Amino acid sequence: MRILMTGAAGKVGTLLRPRLAREGRILRLSDIQPLEAGPGEEMVTADLNEEEAMATAMKGVDAVIHLGGQSREHPWADIVQANINGLHVLMEAARREGVGQLVLMGSHHAAGFHTRPASGEDLPDYAFPRPDTFYGVSKVVMEAMGSLYHDRFGMNVTVVRLGTCNEGSGDTRGLATWISPDDLTRLLEAALTAPGYHVVWGVSDNARRWWSLDEARAIGYVSQDDSEPQAAALIAEQGEPDLSEPLHHRAGGVFTLKELGGAW
């Protein structure tokens, strides 16, 4: 099995590469930055916006894990070029090559202005888009594009509304939003065989989690990690989270604040 991983030079790609290694699997790494391929890996240098380069990268591929694009808030033109036009080029290359399984790395910022449900229940898997940034808008487009290519062309697509993926949570907000690299790998492995179209929250089964895992579990994801063992040290340093503050009350946290600026 050959899997194309775009954006392989980024933080998430770097965390995932060794964890996705399997006997009989080839990871084809794609990025605008050259990488040194290890055992079971291939490297292609390709810009998402270059149709010929992406067509070459897609040759002989069985599945795609799409991590590429602009990963932070930027001016609108930059976001459109990298995250919307680039996604379209990728999807068209996959369609033409007959690739039937795609995992698209979305973001919780597609639903950033959602708040903790007053009922105490989890925020639903398919919570209506409420993007908090231009970046978040591009991830809403990703969800829509995945839906279109599933319905029109029969491609199996899972979009992951990714939370905070690091080896450990860096702050008390992450106690709710964190997903371990091992759990993200488990989620992607499930998505690589999931039929149909799905939007799932990318989060570990943390004790303080408030995003639903129902849809992720429905495709076979079993979280084995929890941020709670990290809680005591983080709270001692940063204090107990105030769940009424936007940082903890809104899905997008600080990205929902007017002071974000820069791109506006």
C-alpha positions as CSV (number, residue, x, y, z in Angstrom):
1,M,0.0,0.0,0.0
2,R,1.3,3.4,-0.9
3,I,0.1,6.5,1.0
4,L,0.8,10.0,-0.1
5,M,1.4,12.4,2.8
6,T,1.3,16.0,1.8
7,G,2.9,18.6,4.1
8,A,5.2,15.9,5.5
9,A,7.8,18.4,6.6
10,G,5.5,20.0,9.1
11,K,5.1,19.4,12.8
12,V,2.2,16.9,12.5
13,G,3.9,15.1,9.6
14,T,7.1,14.8,11.5
15,L,5.2,13.3,14.5
16,L,3.2,10.9,12.3
17,R,5.9,9.5,10.0
18,P,7.5,6.9,12.3
19,R,4.1,6.0,13.8
20,L,2.6,5.3,10.4
21,A,5.4,3.0,9.3
22,R,4.1,-0.5,8.6
23,E,5.4,-3.7,6.9
24,G,4.3,-3.6,3.3
25,R,3.4,0.1,3.4
26,I,5.2,2.9,1.6
27,L,4.8,6.5,2.7
28,R,5.3,8.9,-0.2
29,L,6.3,12.2,1.4
30,S,5.4,15.4,-0.3
31,D,6.3,18.9,0.6
32,I,7.8,22.1,-0.9
33,Q,10.8,21.5,1.4
34,P,13.0,18.6,0.5
35,L,13.1,15.8,3.0
36,E,15.4,12.8,3.5
37,A,13.3,9.6,3.0
38,G,13.8,6.9,5.5
39,P,13.1,3.1,5.3
40,G,9.7,2.5,3.7
41,E,9.5,6.1,2.5
42,E,9.7,8.0,-0.8
43,M,10.1,11.7,-1.3
44,V,8.7,14.0,-3.9
45,T,9.1,17.8,-3.9
46,A,5.8,19.3,-5.0
47,D,3.8,22.5,-4.6
48,L,0.1,21.9,-4.0
49,N,-0.8,24.5,-6.6
50,E,1.3,22.9,-9.4
51,E,-1.0,20.5,-11.3
52,E,1.8,18.5,-13.0
53,A,3.8,18.1,-9.8
54,M,0.7,16.9,-7.9
55,A,-0.2,14.5,-10.7
56,T,3.2,13.0,-10.5
57,A,3.1,12.8,-6.7
58,M,-0.3,11.0,-7.0
59,K,0.9,8.3,-9.4
60,G,0.4,4.8,-8.0
61,V,-1.1,6.0,-4.7
62,D,-3.7,4.0,-2.8
63,A,-4.6,6.7,-0.2
64,V,-3.9,10.3,0.7
65,I,-3.2,11.9,4.1
66,H,-3.4,15.6,3.4
67,L,-1.5,17.8,5.9
68,G,-0.3,20.4,3.4
69,G,-1.2,24.0,3.1
70,Q,-1.0,27.1,5.3
71,S,-1.2,26.1,9.0
72,R,-1.6,29.5,10.6
73,E,-3.7,32.6,10.0
74,H,-2.5,34.7,7.1
75,P,-3.9,37.3,4.7
76,W,-6.9,36.0,2.7
77,A,-5.0,35.7,-0.6
78,D,-2.4,33.5,1.0
79,I,-5.0,31.3,2.6
80,V,-6.9,30.9,-0.7
81,Q,-3.8,30.0,-2.6
82,A,-2.5,27.4,-0.2
83,N,-5.6,26.0,1.4
84,I,-8.4,26.3,-1.1
85,N,-6.8,26.3,-4.6
86,G,-4.2,23.9,-3.4
87,L,-6.8,21.5,-2.0
88,H,-8.7,21.6,-5.3
89,V,-5.6,20.7,-7.2
90,L,-4.9,17.8,-4.8
91,M,-8.5,16.5,-5.0
92,E,-8.5,16.7,-8.8
93,A,-5.2,14.8,-9.0
94,A,-6.6,12.1,-6.7
95,R,-9.8,11.8,-8.7
96,R,-7.9,11.5,-12.0
97,E,-5.6,8.9,-10.6
98,G,-8.6,6.9,-9.2
99,V,-7.5,7.3,-5.5
100,G,-10.5,6.3,-3.4
101,Q,-9.4,7.0,0.2
102,L,-8.6,10.4,1.5
103,V,-8.0,11.8,5.0
104,L,-8.0,15.6,5.1
105,M,-6.5,17.3,8.1
106,G,-9.1,19.9,9.0
107,S,-9.2,22.0,12.2
108,H,-11.3,22.9,15.2
109,H,-11.0,26.4,13.9
110,A,-13.7,25.5,11.3
111,A,-16.0,25.6,14.3
112,G,-14.1,28.0,16.5
113,F,-17.0,30.2,17.7
114,H,-18.9,27.3,19.1
115,T,-19.1,27.3,22.9
116,R,-19.3,24.6,25.5
117,P,-22.9,23.3,25.4
118,A,-24.8,24.6,28.4
119,S,-26.3,21.1,28.9
120,G,-22.8,19.7,29.7
121,E,-23.0,17.4,26.6
122,D,-20.3,17.2,24.1
123,L,-20.1,19.5,21.1
124,P,-21.5,17.4,18.2
125,D,-19.3,15.9,15.5
126,Y,-21.1,17.7,12.7
127,A,-21.5,21.0,14.6
128,F,-22.4,23.6,12.0
129,P,-19.3,25.6,10.8
130,R,-18.5,28.7,12.8
131,P,-15.0,29.6,11.6
132,D,-12.9,31.9,13.8
133,T,-10.4,33.0,11.1
134,F,-9.7,33.0,7.4
135,Y,-7.7,29.8,8.2
136,G,-10.9,28.4,9.7
137,V,-12.9,29.4,6.7
138,S,-10.5,27.4,4.5
139,K,-11.1,24.3,6.7
140,V,-14.8,24.8,6.2
141,V,-14.1,24.7,2.5
142,M,-12.1,21.5,3.0
143,E,-15.1,19.9,4.7
144,A,-17.4,21.0,1.8
145,M,-14.9,19.8,-0.8
146,G,-14.6,16.4,0.8
147,S,-18.4,16.1,0.9
148,L,-18.6,17.1,-2.8
149,Y,-16.0,14.6,-4.0
150,H,-17.6,11.8,-1.9
151,D,-21.1,12.5,-3.3
152,R,-20.2,13.2,-6.9
153,F,-17.3,10.9,-7.4
154,G,-17.7,8.2,-4.7
155,M,-14.4,8.9,-3.0
156,N,-14.2,7.9,0.7
157,V,-13.2,11.1,2.7
158,T,-12.7,11.7,6.3
159,V,-12.0,15.2,7.6
160,V,-10.4,15.5,11.0
161,R,-11.2,18.6,13.0
162,L,-7.8,18.5,14.6
163,G,-7.3,19.7,18.2
164,T,-3.9,20.3,19.7
165,C,-1.4,17.6,18.7
166,N,1.9,17.6,20.6
167,E,3.8,15.0,22.6
168,G,2.2,16.6,25.6
169,S,-0.2,19.5,26.4
170,G,1.6,22.8,26.7
171,D,-1.1,24.6,28.6
172,T,-4.3,24.1,30.6
173,R,-6.5,24.6,27.5
174,G,-4.9,21.6,26.0
175,L,-6.1,19.4,28.8
176,A,-9.4,19.5,26.9
177,T,-8.3,19.8,23.3
178,W,-5.1,17.6,23.2
179,I,-4.7,14.6,21.0
180,S,-1.6,12.5,21.5
181,P,0.4,11.7,18.4
182,D,-0.3,8.0,19.1
183,D,-4.0,8.6,19.2
184,L,-3.9,10.7,16.1
185,T,-2.2,7.8,14.4
186,R,-5.0,5.5,15.6
187,L,-7.6,7.9,14.2
188,L,-5.8,8.1,10.8
189,E,-5.5,4.3,10.6
190,A,-9.3,4.1,11.2
191,A,-10.0,6.8,8.6
192,L,-7.8,5.1,6.0
193,T,-10.3,2.2,5.8
194,A,-13.5,4.1,6.6
195,P,-16.1,4.0,3.8
196,G,-18.2,7.1,3.1
197,Y,-17.8,10.7,4.2
198,H,-17.1,11.7,7.8
199,V,-16.2,14.7,9.9
200,V,-14.6,13.7,13.2
201,W,-13.1,15.6,16.1
202,G,-9.3,15.0,16.4
203,V,-9.0,14.7,20.2
204,S,-7.9,12.1,22.8
205,D,-10.5,10.8,25.2
206,N,-9.4,13.4,27.8
207,A,-11.2,13.6,31.2
208,R,-11.8,17.3,30.4
209,R,-12.8,16.8,26.7
210,W,-16.0,18.5,25.5
211,W,-15.8,17.6,21.8
212,S,-17.7,14.5,20.7
213,L,-15.9,11.3,19.8
214,D,-19.1,9.5,18.6
215,E,-18.3,9.7,14.9
216,A,-14.6,8.9,15.4
217,R,-15.6,5.8,17.4
218,A,-18.1,4.9,14.7
219,I,-15.3,4.5,12.1
220,G,-13.2,2.5,14.5
221,Y,-11.1,5.0,16.5
222,V,-10.2,3.9,20.1
223,S,-8.4,6.5,22.1
224,Q,-5.8,5.2,24.5
225,D,-4.5,8.4,25.9
226,D,-5.7,11.1,28.3
227,S,-4.2,14.5,29.2
228,E,-5.2,14.2,32.9
229,P,-1.8,12.9,34.1
230,Q,-0.4,16.2,32.9
231,A,-3.0,18.3,34.7
232,A,-1.4,18.7,38.1
233,A,1.8,20.3,36.9
234,L,0.1,22.5,34.4
235,I,-2.5,23.8,36.9
236,A,0.2,24.4,39.5
237,E,2.0,26.6,36.9
238,Q,-1.0,28.3,35.2
239,G,-3.9,28.0,37.6
240,E,-7.2,26.1,37.3
241,P,-8.9,26.9,34.0
242,D,-11.8,29.4,34.1
243,L,-14.3,27.7,31.8
244,S,-16.2,31.0,31.3
245,E,-13.2,32.6,29.6
246,P,-13.1,32.4,25.7
247,L,-9.8,30.5,25.9
248,H,-11.6,27.6,27.5
249,H,-15.2,28.3,26.6
250,R,-14.9,28.6,22.9
251,A,-13.7,25.9,20.6
252,G,-11.3,28.2,18.9
253,G,-9.9,29.7,22.1
254,V,-7.7,32.8,21.6
255,F,-8.3,32.8,17.8
256,T,-11.9,34.0,18.5
257,L,-10.6,37.3,20.2
258,K,-10.8,40.6,18.3
259,E,-7.2,41.2,19.3
260,L,-6.0,38.5,16.9
261,G,-5.5,41.1,14.2
262,G,-2.9,40.8,11.5
263,A,-5.0,39.4,8.7
264,W,-7.9,41.7,9.1
